[in-house]
Amino acid sequence: MKATVRIVDYFYALVKDRPGEACKLLSQLAGEDVNLLAFSAIPIGHEHTQLVIYPENTQRLIRAAEKGGYTLNGPQRAILIQGDDHLGALVGLCEKLCLADINIAASSGVTDGRGGYGYVIHLRAEDVDDAARQLGAE
C-alpha cells in the first residue's frame, strides 16, 4: 500500500501532572464520540503535562473539550503519514523534504505490530502546505 499523507489539526491541553488527569480527558472525548488520529503526553516541568491531541473531527473535539471544561490551544497543523511498514519507510519521506529545503521541527512515529506505521511530522506553519505537496498529500 502506498503511504497516505494528509494535513491534520492538533491541539494542546495542559493538565496537572497527577495520575488519572489524561485519562479524564480521554474519557471525556470518548464519551463525546471524538476519534483520535494520534495522541501524546509531554511533561512540562514538575507540575504539568501537555497533552497533544490530533482529532479526526476538529469541531467535535472543540465541543467535547468545552463541555468538559478543558482549555485547548490550537488548532495547529501537522502532517500525518500512514502506510505499510518496511525497512527505511521514513527515509524517502525525509529525503523529499530535505531536497525541498524543508526542516522537520519534530516528529514521532509508531508501527502497529501488523505491518503498518503512523508518522506525525511537525513543521514551521509556513512550511506545512509545501511539505504536504512534496509528500503527495491527498
Helices and strands as residue ranges (DSSP letters): E 4-16, H 21-31, E 36-44, E 48-55, H 58-68, E 73-84, H 91-99, E 106-111, E 116-122, G 125-127, H 128-135
